[in-house]
């Protein structure tokens, strides 16, 4: 729609202005004490990089109490300065507006500006096409009662429409847009006179995210208005003042950012960089620009994989990130700042990844939090900025003209609004993010499969591992549910992000854990098989459940209309499983007894036929109630859908196979493809063979590591523990893959598949395993490559392993010993090699607190941590450890306001480590529980035993030698069973695991028993009179779990 020019609308302005609902006040020049000389003085105090003449003039204006002159002079300076460049100059805004009005579509911008000014309609959330929230003339910027959408207040305060108001004025010359902009600037500023960070630092990024988005909108609006006579001096001064305030918030938050894995940090860093780059007159400009750019680059490292795909597993959010980065790259280039090739190339790869993921009609696939809207038009911006020609080049959008100028976009005016995507190849692998694309061709009717192996994808990913979306003949045939708006209290949101809502396989009615790395995910990548393409993938996202289910999927596509999905499920105890497919409408025919459903679209576009090859014990069903997809933003964003599923109950192993055929028009697809069983697997790890269209195809699940009855592995250091249900948990460091692994043995003696906990190289040395009061495992260990202490736990919030860096500087984290406090928080005693200290790390609400317990010499190796049982309601600690400086063994316990230190044994001359400390019941009325320990005397090659018989104020240690023939006593592990000490240890002379027992703690007689060959890296677990122990035999190189 071509709007009249500013000159031709002068006669209509008065009439149109009175249609506006904009209040007559406040305005920037009528805020009184809210914005007077004092605030302008603060602003001037920040503008210390002004030339001396300009600064002195402004200072004199304020000294004379002439704020009007201050505003006028500052506005004149901003209009005429040449110290920094935006995408366009203030003086060119009018001509750009005329060009856009004459050549491009501005309907949406003007309509949004009119909704705000004439109808008082505002957006319910960001980036929506229609404004639906009706507000009174005077806006309350913090009143959430006006909309039930939880995104309403953030969207209201991001002020996206300010750009539409400013540029709407440039398109039409209508002063009502300026009046509204001035009103909102004044009104919002008066309600937000200052800013206070949230009480919890973990909320800083979410808080500052809105600042980042708002600053970006303000800057575009500011430069669009700055050269106009309608822009007032007071508005200019107020906006600069508020931008400086917001920059301070962004700077403070940026300084403390550590998690760069979500899209918020890019907005924060980019806007801080913009403020420093665009306002060099500020005394903080250089630091803001530098810090902001550093945050942008750190965010690229944190959010974009090496192949360009986005960690949040949402094409919708990838679009936002790419747009932000492309514009940041352009503004930097305008101001002479060149990005390192690493970051430019990463940005190019990100655009490529998005291009590859789009559906053949140019829409985004509704994967994760993504609306199914057209994106093809957005590639022109990236093509111009990054000088790439393979992406589709659409007719310019209005913003393109503002960003690049009229001469840059003019050659593209004849291009289609929605261009064809072009040739993208038959397959494309984004291995780093686990996304794989298969397609039949390049036209809009092509069949395309977007398959997601994982990870989940943070805030905006769904619980949809092994999910796929099938597009064909112009529509989604098997669809993702898409983005349902963010309201955790809404059951529709809970369903839309659930595993059950997606085209995948899982434990019935249970979401898999939030796997955020590839550590517990396997993928074969794309394989050429039987004239088509295959991928085999799987995940261990259900390890938080009893039975530790493992899920695998093999998908085959013939490159045209036929795909076959074969799913494998396994667990150590029987569970219920369900395979589901979401169809974007409810117009289906079905024969559930035969495992058949097919769509009946009559619009001449595509249909799909799903035929399950049902196995004994499997049944098919369809759900229609509360089943939907979401293709567009609210309102009217829920489209009825149907869910076809196949279930099997009460099984430890099952395989599901499904033939999916897509076709055009209304023709039945039964004759187009066929599939039948040839060989069905009967136990886990086996392949399935199907005959598909006359060809036998083998479907092999990923090669999960499995353990035999003795858990034979290439593990070295390890730990084991029973939970209250009798399941045995084990962690070990794999010498071949050099990472930390976990497995659990059920009460029936069957081991789960082996799960990688931390896949960083050399992560997992000397693990210490403990179970919290809910039976969830936690493990402390050393990451040896950097000498860091780490802690991993199976989180009750994410239902997945989460890895934390506990202590990093220097070489630290040696010999960790983990225990859970009375309030179920982890505590870790360990050795800091760099300082030679014994340390204790405690997990608290705001992170880990590190305490140095003993720094007297080189102390702290082989720490053994226990809670003091004499204080059962308080978390007080006792630690036994080596004093390497003096060649002795020490013990410390929390006492009064500090720690009391004692020497266990100073008769040793060379220490030796391998300390294991417990408490025994002495029966005394005070200080009833006393310490007892075993350790290795390296000088004499002895296993020694010490027990305390002292009182509350001091210990009295008595020593015994348990075994003394050469190298006996390494890897000692002590347990008190019914008042009798038991010790596992290594006989280094004979390469044997040994077991020592005594009939009493004090003064007992010791009996030795030989166990199995090996005996290194010994750990034990005890339950109901039975010991299990681990034993590493270096003669064979294998670690086993054995029964004593």
N, C-alpha and C positions, 0 to 999 in steps of 0.2 A: 504494500500500500504506500503510495507516494503522498507524504504530508506536505501541506503548503509551506512555503519558505517563511522565515521570520518576518520579512517585509510585508508579505501579503496577508499576514494574520494580525496585524496591529489593530485593525478595526474590530476584530472579534475578541480581543484579549479581555476586555472588561467584562463582557458577557460570560466568557468561559471561566474567568477567574471566580466569579460569584458562584459557580457550580462547585467550587472547591470546598471541602470541609475542614481545611487547615485552620487551626485556631490562630487568633491574631497575636497571641503571645504564648510563650516568651520568644525573644529573638536574641541573637548574640549580643546586641547592644543594649539589652534591657534586663540583663541578669543581675544587675546591682552588685552586691558584695559577692555573688557567686562567680563573677568574672569582672574584676576591676583592676585598679593599678597594681595591687599585690600580686595577682596571678600573672599579669604582664611582666612584672619585675622578675618573677620566677622564670618565665619564658626567656627573657633577655639574659638572665644569668647563665642560661644554658647555651646561648648563641655566641660564645666567646670566640669562635673562629670567623666572625664577621670582620670585614675590614674595619680599621680603626675609625674611619670617618662615619660609616654607617652605624657602627655600634654607638659612637658618641652622640650621633643625632638622635637615635632612639632613646638613649639614656637621658638626654636633655629633655625630650618630650615627657618622659615620666617624671623627671624632677620638677617639671612645670605643671604636673598633674594634667597634662594634655593627652589623655588616652586616645582621643580621636586622631590627633596628629601622629601618635605612635602607630596606630592601626593603619593609617593612610601611608605612612612612610615604609612600614614593613611590607604592606601589600605591593607598593611600587617596586620595592627591592625584589620581592619574590617573582614578580612578573618579568623583570628585566635581567635577572641574574643569569650567568653562564657557567656556574660552578658545578652543576650536575645536570644530567639529562634523563628525562622520563621517556616513555615510548613515543610521545609526541610533545611538541612545545605548547605552552599555554596559548600562544597566538595562533596556532593552527587548528584549534579545537572547532572553531566555527566552520572552517572550510571542510574539515573532515565530516562534521555533522551534515553539511549540505550534500557532500558526496554520498554518504551513506543513505541519506533520505532519497536521493535521486536514483540510486543504483541497487540498493540492497534492502532486505526486509528488516523493518524496524517495528513491525506490528506488535510483537511480543513485548518489547521494551516499553513502548508507549502505553500498551494496555496495562502492564503492571504498574506503571507510574500513575495511570488513571484510576486503577483500583484503589491505590493508596490515597490519592488526593481527593477523588470524587465520591468514593464509596466507603472509605475507611476499612478496606479489606487488606489483610496481611497474610503472609504464608504460614501454614501450619508446621512446615519444616523446610529445611533448606532445599534449593534446587528443584522446586516444583513448578509446574506450568501454569497453575491457577492459584489465586489467593482466595482463601475461604474463611478466614477468621475475622469476624466483624468486631471492630474496636470502637470505643467512643472517640470523639474528636481529640480529646486530650489523652495521649497514650501513657499508660502505666507500663513501664519497661520491665517490671518484675512480677506482674500479676499473672500467675500461671492459670488462673481459673477461667480464662477466656477460651481455652482449648484443652481437650483431653490428650492431645498429642504431646508426649514428653519432650519432643524436639522443638516445641513451639517457642519457649523462652530463649533457648540458644539461637534459633533462627531469627527471632525478633531482634536480638541484640547483635546479630552479625550484619544486618542492614544491607542485604544484597541489592535491594531496590534503590539505594542511594545512587548507584551508577545509572540506573534507568531514569531517575529524576534529573540528574545532571545532564545526561546525554539526551533525554527527552526534551529538555529545554533547548539544546543545540539543534535538535531536529525541527522543532516547532516554533521556538521563540516564545512559548507560553510561560509567563512569569509565575503561574500557579505552581510549577514544579520547583522553582527557586524558593518560593515562599514556604513550601513544604519542607524543603531541604534545610532552610534556615531555622524553621520551627523545630524540626527533629534534632538538629545539631544542638540547639540551645536547651531543649527539653531534656534530651538524653544526658547532656553534660551536667545539668543541674541535679539530675537524679544520681549521677555517678561522679560526684565531685572528687573522689579519690578511690583508690583501689586497694583491697586487702587480700593477700594470698590466703588460700584455705589453710586450715589448721594442720592438716596432714600433708606432708610433702609429696606423697604418692598421688595426690589430686592436683598437683601443680600443672601437669601437662594438659589435663582436660580443661582446666581453667584458662590456661594461656592459649589453647587452641582457638577459642572464640575471639581472643584478641588478635591472633594472627589473621584469621579470616576477615575480621572487621577492618583492620588496618589496610589490608589489600583493597577492600571495597572503598574505603575512605580515600585512598590515594588516587584511584581511578576517578572517583567523583571530584576530588580536589583539583586535579589537573584538567579535568573536563570543564571546570567552572572558573579556574584561576584567571584566565584571560578575558573573562566576560565582565561587562560593566555592571551586570546584575550581582556579581559577587562582591560582598562588602568587606571593608577593612576589618570590622569586628569579627565577622565570620572567619576571615583568614587567620586572625590572631587566635581565636578560640580553637579552631581546628588544629593549628600548629601546637598549641598548648596541650590539647588532649592527645595528640599524636605522641608528643614527648612523654607524657604520663604513661601511655600504653607501651611505648618503647622501653621504659624502665621496667615494666612488668615482664615483657618479653625477654629482656636482658637477664633479669634475675632468674627467671625460670630456665633460660637457656644455659646459664652457668652451671646448673645442677642436673641437667639432663644426663641420664645414663642409658635409658632404654630407647633406642632409636628404631625400634621395630614396627612402629605403627605410623599412619599417615599424619598424625597430629604434629609430629616434630618438624616435618618439612614446612608446614604452614607457619609454625613458630619461627624457625630459622630464616625462612625466606622473607617474612615481613620485617624481622629485625635487620636483616641485610639491606632490604629496601630503604628502611629509615636511615641507616647509616650512609648508604650510597647516595640517596636523594637529598639529604640535608647535611652536607659537609660542614655547615656553619655550627653545628652542635658540638659541644665539647666532648661528647661521647661518640661522635660519628665514626671515627676510625675503629674503635673497639667494637661498636655495634656491628659494623659492616664485617669485620674480621670474624667475630664470634658467630654472627648469623650465617656467614658462608660456611664456616666449619660445621655448624649444625646441619646445614643442607647436605654437605658432603657425607657427614656421618650418617645422616638419615638415608642417603642413597645406599651406603654400605649396609645399613641395617634393614632396609625395606626392599631393595631390589637384589634378587639373586644375580649371579654372574651371567645368566642367560637373559636377564632383563625382566623376568616374571616377578610379580609383586607378592610379597610374603603374606599379605592378607587375603589372598585367594579370592579376590572379588574384582572382576573386570571393571565394575563401576568405580571402585576406589582407585584402581590402576589409572583410569581416565583422569581422575582428579589429580593424582600425583604427577602424571605426565604433563598435564596442563600447567601445573605449578612450576615444574622443573623447566619446561620449555620456555616459559616466560622469564624465569629467573636467568636462564642461560642468555636469552636475548637482551635483557636489561644489563647484564654484566658486559656483554659484547658492546652495547651502545656506549658504556662508560669505560671501555678499554680494558676490561678484565677478562682474561682468557682462561677457560677451564682446562684442567689437565686432560689429556686424551683418555685416561681411564674413565673419567666421569662423563665426558661427551659420548664415548662409545657405549657406556652403560645406558645412557639415555636413549641412544639410537636402538639398542637392543630392547629396551622397554617398549618403545613404539612398535618394534617388530613383533614382540610377544603379544601385545594387545591386538594388533592387526591380524595375527594368526588365530586368535581366539574368537574373533567375531563370527557370528552366524553368517551364512552365505548372503542373506539379505541386508547385511550391514548393521544389524542390531547386536547389542551385547547379549551374550548368553546369560540367563538368569542364575548364574553360579554365585554362591555366597550372597552377600548383600548387594545385589545388582538388579536394577530395573531393566526390562527388555526394551531399550530405546535405541534409536539410531545413533551411531558414533562415526560412521564413515566420513561425515562432513568435517570432523575435527582433525583429520590428518593433514589438511593444507597448512595449518599453522606449524606443525612439526616439520613438514617438508620444506617450508620457506626458511625456518630458523636453522635447521640442521643440514640443509642443502642435500636432501635425499629425494630421489625421483620415483622410487618403486611404490610408494604409498598412494592411495587414491587421492586425487586433488579435486575437491568440491568447489562449487561457487563460494566465494568468500562470505563469511558471516560478518555482522556489523563489528564485532570485537576485533576481527582480523584487520579491518581498516584502521581502527584506533591503535592497534599494536604496531603495525608495519607501515602505515601511511598509504595514501591513495595510489601512488605510482606503483607500489609493490604488489597490490592486490588487483590492479586494473587488468592485467593480462588474463586473469582467471574468471572474469565476469561471465563469460559464456559457458563455463563449466556447469555440469548438472549439480543440482542441490544435493542429491544422494548418488554419488558415483559408484560404479561397480568396483568391487574390492580388487579385482585382478587375479592373476594366477598366484596361488599361494602354495602349490605343491600338493601331493596326495597325502602326505603325513608331515607332522611337525612335532618335535619333542622338546619340551621344556623340563628337562630332567631335574633341575635343581628344585623346582617347585612341584614336581610330580604331576605335571599337566601334559596331556598328549592329545593330539588332534589327528583325526582320520577324515578324509573327505573324498567324494567321488568325482569332483570336478570344480570348475571355477564359476559356474553360473549361479543365479539366485535359487534355482531348483535343486542344487546339489545336495546330496546327503552328507551330513557332517556329524561326527561324534566328538564331543569334548569329554575326555575321560580324566578324572582326577584321582590319582593314587594317594595324594596327601603331600604335605601336612594339612592340618585343619585350616590355619590362616588367621589366628588371632581374633581380634574383636569382630571382624566382618566376615570371617569364614564360618561355615556351618559344620555340623557334625556329619559330614558327608564323604568320608573316605571311601574310595572305590566306586564313587558315584559317576554316572555319565549323563549327558544330555544328547538326545538325538534330534537333529533338525533335518527336514527333508521336504522337497516340493513346496517351499515357501512358508513353512510353519514349523514350530516345535512339535515333534511327534511324541517324544517322551521327554518330559520337561522337569527342570528344577523348580522348586516352589518360589524362588526369587526372594526379594527383600520385602519382608513385612515390617512395618515401621517399629522403631525401637521402644518397646514397652514390655519390660520383663514380666509385668503383672498380667499381661494379656495372653490367654492360652493360645491364641492364634500365632503370636510370635514364638511361643515355646514350641509349637508344632512345626512352624516353618523352618526352624533351625535344627530340628531333631534329625536323628539318623533315619527314623521311620518315614519322614517326609521325602526322602531322597531315593534315587534309583540305585539302591545298593543292597547289601546283605548285612544283617546284624543280629544280635541277640534281641529277641522279641521285646519291644517296648522299653529298651534301654539304649541310651546314647553311648557311643564309644567315647573314650577319653579324649581330651584335647591334645592330641599329639602335635607338637609344634616343631619337630625336626624329623629328619629321615631315619633317626636311630631305631625306631620301632616300626619302620615301613620298608617294604621291599618292592622293587620294580625291576623288571627285566629290560625296560625300554621297548621300543617298537621293533618287532621281528617280522621278517618276510616268511610267511607260512602258507602253503597250499594255495598259492596264487593270490593271497590276500595279505592282511596285516594282523599281527597278534601282539598282545601285551599280557604279561603275567605279573600280578602285584598282590600285596597283602599287607595286613597291619596287625598289631598286637594292642589295639586300643581298648580291649576289654580285660586287661590284666588286673584291673581293680576288682573284678568279680571272682567269686570262688569258681575254680575250674580253669581260670586264666584262658578264656577262649581266644583262638587265633583265627583270623578271617582271611581268605584268599579268593581272588577273582582272576579268571582268564577270559579275555575278550578277543574275539576274532571277527574281522570285517572283510568281506570279499571285495571291497572297493566300489560297490555299487548299491545293492539294496538289501543284502543279507548280513546279519550279524548274529553271532552266537555268544552267549554269556554262560560260563560254567563257574559256579561258586563252590568253594570248599570251606567247611567249618569244622573245628575240632576243639575239644576242651577235655580236661581231666575228669570232670564230673558232668553228668547229663544236664543239658540246658535246652531251651526252646529257641529256634532260629526262624528268621523271616526274611524273604527276599521280596522286594517291592519295586513297582514301576508306577510313576505318576503320569497320567494322561491329561492333557490340558483341557479336556471337555468331558462331559458326562454322557455323550451320545455314543454308546458302545453296544456291541453285541457280545455275548459270551456263552461259553459252555464250560462251566467251572469244573465239572467232573472230568472233563478232558483237558483241563488246564489251558483253556483258550479264551482270549479276549481280543477284539479288534475294534478300531474306531470306525465311525460311519459319517465322516464329514461329507457333506454334499455340495460343497462350494467349488469343487473342481481342483482343490489343492490336495495336499498329501493325506494319507492314512497310514496306519501301522497295525500290524498283526503280531500278537505275542502268543507264542505257543510254548508252554512249559512241558518238558519231558519228565513227567511226574515219576518219582521213585516210590517204592513202598513206604508208607508212613507220611507221605506229603499230600497236602490238600491246598486247593486254590480258593481265593475269595476276592471280593471287591468291596471297597469302602467308598461311600459317597458323602456321608454326613461330615461336615466340617473339613472337607478336603478341598483345597484350592491352590491356585497359583497366583502370583503377584507379578504383573508385567509392568506396571506403572506406579507412580507415586500417588499417595492419597490426594483427593478422595476417590471413591469408586475404583479401588485398587485390587479388590479381591474377585477373582474369576473362578467359578465353580469348576472342579476337576474331579477325576476319579482315580482311585489307587487300586491297582491290581497287585495281589501278593500271593506268594506260596510259602507255606509254613511247615515246619516239622518240629515235633515236641519230644522232649525227654531223650536226647541223643548226645553221645560224646563225639560222633563223627557223622557228617552228612555231606552229600554233594547235590547241587541243584544245577539243572541245565535248562536253558531257554533259547529258543529260536525266535529272532525278531526280524520281521520282513516289512520294509517300507515300500509304498507304491503310490502312484499318482491317481487322481480321480477316485471313482467309486468302485473300481474293479476289486473283487475279492482277491486276496493274496495267497490263497492256499496252494495254487499251482505254481507259484513263483519260486518257492524254496522248500526244502525238506530237511529234516534231521532226525536221527535215531541213534539209540545207544548201541555201541559195539562192545565196549568194556567199561563197566562201572567200577570205580575203586571201592575196596572194602575196608581199607584202613588208611590212616593219615599218612601223607607223603606220597601216595600213589597217584598216577595220572589217570585221566579219563580219556576214552577214545569214542568219538562220535562220527557217524557218517553224515556228512553235510553235502547235500546236492550231489551225492554219488561218490564223494571223496572221503576217505577216512582221515580224520584230523585228531591229533593228540593234544590234549589240554593238560599241561603240567603246572601245578601250583609252584610258588616260589620255594626255594630250598631252605626252609627254616632249619636252624640247628636244633637237633633233638638229642636228649640224653638217654642213656640206657639205665638199667636198674641201679647201677652204682654211680650214675651221673658222671661218667667218664668224659673228661674234657682236657683241653690244653691250657687249663687254668693254672695260675700260680697262687699268689696271695688271695685270700678268700675269707668268708665268714658265713656262718649258718645260724639259724634261730627258728625255733618252733613258735607258732602262734597258738592261741587258746583252743582252736579247733583241731589242732594236730597236724596242720600243714607245715611243711619244712621249707623255709625261705633260704635261698643261697645267693650270694654275690661272689663274683670272682673276676680277677684280672686275666684276660686272655692274652697269652704271650705272643700269639700269632697276629691277631688283629689289634693288639695293644690298646684295648679299651675295657671298660667296666661292663659286666654282663650280670643278668639276674634270671633266675628260674625258681619255680616253686613246685614242690612235690606234694601231691594230694595224699589224703589218708589211705587211698588204695595203692600207694606206692608208685603212681604214674607221674612222671615229670611233665611239666609244661614245655612248650617250645622255649628256647633261650632268647631273652630280650636284651638288647643293648640299652644300657642306662645312659651312658655318656660316650658319644662316639668321637670326641676329640682325641687326637693322638696322645698316647701315653697317659690317659686318664683312668684312674682306678687302682693305683698302687696302694697296698696295705689297707684295704677297706675294713671298716668297722661297722657292722650291721646291728641295728636294734629295731624292735617293734614298739610302736607307741601303744597307748592303752586301748586303742581301737583295732590293734593288730595290723596297722599299716607300716610297711618297712621304710626305714630311713638308713642312709649309709653315708659315713664320712670317709674321705679318701684323699689321696694326693694326686694332683695333676703334675706329673713329673717333668714334662717339657718345660714348664715355667716355674715349677716349685710352688704351686698354689694349693691351698686347702679348699676343698669343695665339699658340698653337702647335697645329696640328692634324696628326694623323698617322693613317694607315691601320693600325690596331693589329693586330699578329699574334695577340693574345689574343682580341679581340672580332671581328676581321675586319670592322671598321667604322671610320669616321672618329671619332676622339675629340678633343675640343677642350679645351685647357687654358688657363687664365689664367696667364700667366707673370709679368707685372709690371703692377700695377694703379694704385697711388697716383699722383695727378697726371696730367699728360699725358705719356704715354710710348709706347714701341714704334714710334717713327718710323724709317723707312728700315731695316727689319730685313734682316739678311744671315745666312742659315742654312748651317751645315755640320755634318756628322756627325764625331764624334771617332773615334779609332782603335778604341775599344770600342763603336762604333755608337750613341752617345748624341748627341742634338742639342745644338748650341751656337748661340747667336744673339747677334750684335753689333747694337746698335741705339742710337738717340738718345733720351734722356730730355729732353723739352722743358722740363718744369717746372724741372729743375735745370740744364739746359744741359750735360749730361754724356754721354760715351760709356760705354755699359754692355755687359757681356757676361753672358748668362744661360746657365747650365750645368745640364742635367738630371741629377740624381743620385737615389739610391735613395729618399730621403725627400722628393723634390720638387725644385723649381728653386732654384738658388743664384744670387743676383744679385751681380755684382761691378761696381764703378765703376772703369773703366780710366783715364779721363782726365776731370778736372774743372777744368782750368785755362782758365777762360773759357767761352765758348759753343762747345762742340766736340761732334762726333759725328754730324753729318748725313751721309747718303750713305755709311754704313759698308760696307766690302767686306771680308769675312772669309775667310781661308784658313788651313788647317793648314800649319805649317812643314814643308816636305818634307825639310829637312835633318835632322829628327829623326823618322824614319819609324815608330818604335815608341812614340812619346810624343805625347800630344795637346797640342801647343804651338801657340799661335795668333799670327797676324799680321793686323793690321787697318789698312786705309787709310781715311781719313775727312777731313771738312772741319773746318777751324778757322775758324769764322765770325767770331770776335772779331778775328782778325788777317787775315782775307781770304785764307788760305793753305790748303795741303793737308798733312796729316800722315800718319805711318805709325808703327805701334808693333808690337813683337814681344816675345813672352815671352823673357826673358833672365835666366839664373840664377834668383834667387828672386822676380823681379818682371817689369817690362816696361821695355824700352828705347824711347825716343821720339825720332823723327827728323822733320825737315821735308822733305817731298818737293819742295815748290815754294813759296818765299816771294816770288816775283816777281809773283804775282797780287795784286791789290788788293781784289778783291771776291769771291774764291773763285768758286763756281758749281756745285759738286757734280758729280753724275753720274760718280762714281768707280768704276772697275773695275780690280781688282788681280789679278795672277797672279804665278807664279814661272816663271823660265826657267832652263835648265841652262847655267851659265857655264863648266862644264868644269874649274873650279879644284879643287884637292885638298881645300880646307877651305871650309865655307860655300858649297857648290857651287851651290845654288839661290838665286837672288837675285830680288828683287822688281822688278816692272815694272807701270806703271799708266797708265791714260788718265783724263782728266777734262776738265771744261768750264771755261774761263776766262770768267766772265761779263762782266768789264770789257772784254775785247777781242773777245768773241764767237768764241773759238777753241777748237778741239779740240787738247788738248795731250797729250803722251806723255812719260813719264819712266821711266828705268831706272837701277838701282843697279849700281855697279861697285865698291863698297867691300868691306871685310873683315868679320871676325866682330864686331869691337868697334863699328864704325860704318858708316854707309852713305855713299855718294857718289852723288848723283843728277845725272843729265844729262837735259836737257829738249829736246824737239822740238815744233814746231808741225806738226800733221798737216793741218789745214784751218783757214782763217782768214777766209773771206768771210762777214762779218757773223755770224749766229747759227748756227754750225756746231759740233756736238760734244755737244749734249744727248743724254741716254739712251745714252751710250757704253757699249759692252760689248766687252771685250778677250778674245782667245783666242790662245794660242801653238800654232801648228800646225807640227810638225816643225822647231822652232827659228825659226819666222817668225811675227811678230805679225800678227793680223788684228783689225780693229775695225769693229763696226757702230755707226752713229751717225745722228743726225737733223740734216738740213739745214733749219733753221727758216725760212730765207729762201724756200726753194722748196718747202717741205712735201714733202720726199723722204727716203726711207730711203737711206742711203749705206753703202758698204763701202770700207774702207781696208786696204791690205796692204803689207807691206814684206818685202824679201828677207832681212833679218836683224834681230835684236833691237837690236844696238848699231850706231848710225850708219847704218842702212839708208835706202833711198830709198822714199818712200811713193807708192803709186798709188791713185787714187780711182776708184770706180765708182758710178754711180747705180743704185739698185735700184727699188723701187716707190713710187708716191705714198703719202704718209702719213709713217711713220717715227717717230712717237711711241711710247713704251712699248716700246722695242725689247728683245728678249731672243733668245738664240740657243740652238740645240742642235746638236751636231756628232757625226756618226757616219760613219766609213769614207769620209772625204773629202768629205762633203756637209754643208752647213749648211742648217738650217731656221731661220727667224727670224719673230718676231711683229712686226706693224706696225699701229699705230692711225692711221687716216686720219680726222681730225676733220672734214674736208670732207664725209664720208659718215656719220661716226659709227660706223664698224665697225672691229673688230679682226680681223685675218686671220693665218694661219700660212702663210708663203710659203717657197719654195725659192730659195736664193741661186744 
